[in-house]
Amino acid sequence: MKMMTLATFSMALAAAIPAALAQSAWSIDPAHSAAQFQVKHLMISNVRGEFGKISGKVFFDGKNYGTLKAEAVIDVASINTRELKRDKHLRRADFFDAAGYPTITF
């Protein structure tokens, strides 16, 4: 599964935040953010998808990148691979178990 790691996400976000800002916490904007994935299917093609509902916060003191921290929460039931039957199957207990584990937290 190819996915942007939280560390890569954090570094990209940190580069976009001017160090002069004194604010210490920002909310992840779900309208401008995505939790996407890609997996190989039968070694022939790729299946792409995303989780449509994400939230979280990024914490940074504006000076020291060592203080950068991020929290992200993904709603498992919001999975979308553009194939309704597959999405329903992925929500069941033999995969993500969205009923038992409704969120993925980083």
C-alpha positions as CSV (number, residue, x, y, z in Angstrom):
1,M,0.0,0.0,0.0
2,K,1.5,3.3,-1.0
3,M,0.6,6.1,1.3
4,M,2.0,9.4,2.4
5,T,3.5,8.8,5.8
6,L,2.5,11.1,8.7
7,A,6.1,12.3,8.9
8,T,6.1,13.3,5.2
9,F,2.7,15.0,5.7
10,S,4.0,16.8,8.7
11,M,7.2,18.0,7.0
12,A,5.2,19.2,3.9
13,L,2.8,21.0,6.2
14,A,5.6,22.6,8.2
15,A,7.2,23.9,5.1
16,A,4.0,25.7,4.3
17,I,3.7,27.4,7.7
18,P,5.7,30.6,8.0
19,A,7.9,30.5,11.0
20,A,6.9,34.1,11.9
21,L,3.4,32.9,12.9
22,A,3.0,32.8,16.7
23,Q,-0.1,30.5,16.5
24,S,0.6,27.1,18.0
25,A,-2.3,24.9,16.7
26,W,-4.1,24.6,13.4
27,S,-7.0,22.4,12.5
28,I,-6.7,20.2,9.4
29,D,-9.1,21.5,6.8
30,P,-11.1,18.6,5.5
31,A,-12.1,20.5,2.4
32,H,-8.4,20.8,1.4
33,S,-7.1,17.5,2.8
34,A,-7.3,13.9,1.8
35,A,-6.4,10.4,3.1
36,Q,-5.8,8.5,-0.1
37,F,-4.4,5.0,-0.8
38,Q,-3.4,2.8,-3.7
39,V,-3.1,-1.0,-3.6
40,K,-2.1,-3.5,-6.2
41,H,-4.9,-5.8,-7.4
42,L,-4.0,-9.2,-8.8
43,M,-0.6,-7.8,-9.7
44,I,-2.1,-6.2,-12.8
45,S,-3.8,-3.0,-11.8
46,N,-4.0,-0.5,-9.0
47,V,-7.1,0.1,-6.9
48,R,-7.2,3.7,-5.6
49,G,-9.4,5.0,-2.9
50,E,-9.8,7.6,-0.2
51,F,-11.4,8.2,3.2
52,G,-13.6,11.2,2.7
53,K,-13.9,12.3,6.4
54,I,-10.7,13.4,8.1
55,S,-10.0,15.8,10.9
56,G,-7.1,16.6,13.2
57,K,-4.7,19.3,14.4
58,V,-1.1,20.3,13.8
59,F,0.9,21.8,16.6
60,F,4.0,24.0,16.0
61,D,5.6,26.7,18.1
62,G,6.6,28.6,14.9
63,K,10.3,28.4,15.6
64,N,11.6,24.9,16.3
65,Y,10.6,22.2,13.8
66,G,11.4,19.7,16.5
67,T,8.2,20.8,18.3
68,L,6.1,19.9,15.3
69,K,3.3,17.4,16.1
70,A,0.2,16.3,14.2
71,E,-2.9,14.3,15.2
72,A,-5.1,13.0,12.4
73,V,-8.4,11.1,12.7
74,I,-9.9,9.2,9.8
75,D,-13.5,8.0,9.7
76,V,-13.3,4.4,8.5
77,A,-16.9,4.3,7.2
78,S,-16.1,7.1,4.8
79,I,-14.0,4.8,2.6
80,N,-14.6,5.2,-1.1
81,T,-13.0,3.1,-3.8
82,R,-15.7,4.0,-6.4
83,E,-17.1,0.5,-6.1
84,L,-20.0,0.2,-3.7
85,K,-19.9,-3.5,-3.1
86,R,-16.1,-3.4,-2.4
87,D,-16.6,-0.4,0.0
88,K,-19.3,-2.3,1.9
89,H,-17.0,-5.4,2.2
90,L,-14.0,-3.2,3.4
91,R,-16.2,-1.8,6.2
92,R,-17.0,-5.3,7.5
93,A,-15.2,-7.1,10.3
94,D,-12.9,-9.1,8.1
95,F,-11.2,-5.9,6.9
96,F,-11.5,-2.6,8.7
97,D,-14.4,-3.5,11.0
98,A,-15.8,0.0,10.9
99,A,-18.5,-0.9,13.5
100,G,-15.9,-2.0,16.0
101,Y,-13.2,0.5,15.1
102,P,-14.8,3.6,13.6
103,T,-11.7,5.7,13.4
104,I,-8.0,5.4,12.4
105,T,-5.9,7.7,14.5
106,F,-2.4,8.9,14.0
